[in-house]
């Protein structure tokens, strides 16, 4: 049995309660050419928290809107007829 994640009592350690890192959405989040661009700083916990806080609205919609746009673009390109490569 692997015990790397257990403490000296054989229990899983409890997460440390930490305050939320400061956010500045105007400076840390933007849309560029259809992509979500986030600027994160701090340790892995803080970056994960910032990522979730900045993109919570986009994550709630899921990947389907982006996939639908991709499929529409592929169909549009394929229906425009054969292409000549020059």
C-alpha positions in Angstrom: 0.0 0.0 0.0 1.4 3.4 -0.9 1.5 5.8 2.0 3.1 8.8 0.4 0.1 11.0 1.0 -0.6 10.0 4.6 0.7 11.9 7.6 2.4 10.3 10.6 -0.9 9.2 12.1 -1.8 7.4 8.9 -4.5 10.0 8.0 -4.8 12.2 5.0 -3.6 15.7 5.8 -6.3 18.4 6.0 -6.0 21.3 3.5 -4.7 24.5 4.9 -7.3 27.3 4.8 -5.8 30.2 2.9 -7.3 33.6 2.0 -8.1 34.1 -1.7 -5.3 35.8 -3.6 -6.0 39.3 -4.9 -7.5 39.5 -8.4 -7.4 42.3 -11.0 -9.6 40.9 -13.8 -9.0 43.9 -16.1 -5.3 43.2 -16.0 -5.3 39.4 -15.7 -7.9 38.4 -18.3 -8.6 39.2 -21.9 -9.9 37.7 -25.0 -7.6 37.6 -28.0 -8.6 36.1 -31.3 -11.2 34.0 -29.6 -8.9 32.6 -27.0 -9.0 33.3 -23.2 -5.7 34.8 -22.1 -5.0 34.8 -18.4 -2.0 36.1 -16.6 -1.4 34.2 -13.4 1.2 34.6 -10.6 2.0 32.9 -7.3 2.4 29.4 -6.2 0.4 26.5 -7.8 -2.5 26.9 -5.3 -2.8 30.6 -6.0 -2.6 30.2 -9.8 -5.2 27.5 -9.7 -7.5 29.7 -7.7 -7.0 32.6 -10.0 -7.6 30.4 -13.1 -10.9 29.2 -11.7 -12.0 32.7 -10.6 -11.1 34.4 -13.8 -12.6 31.7 -16.1 -15.6 30.6 -14.0 -18.2 32.0 -16.5 -16.4 30.5 -19.5 -16.0 27.1 -17.8 -19.7 27.0 -16.9 -20.6 27.1 -20.6 -18.1 24.3 -21.3 -16.3 23.6 -24.6 -19.4 23.1 -26.7 -19.7 26.8 -27.9 -16.1 26.8 -29.1 -16.5 23.3 -30.7 -19.7 24.5 -32.5 -17.8 27.5 -34.0 -15.0 25.1 -35.1 -17.4 22.7 -36.8 -19.2 25.6 -38.6 -15.9 26.9 -39.9 -14.9 23.5 -41.2 -18.2 23.0 -42.9 -17.9 26.5 -44.4 -14.5 25.8 -45.8 -15.4 22.3 -47.1 -18.5 23.6 -48.9 -16.6 26.4 -50.7 -15.4 23.8 -53.3 -12.1 22.4 -54.2 -9.0 24.4 -53.4 -6.1 25.0 -55.7 -2.7 24.9 -54.0 -0.3 27.1 -55.8 
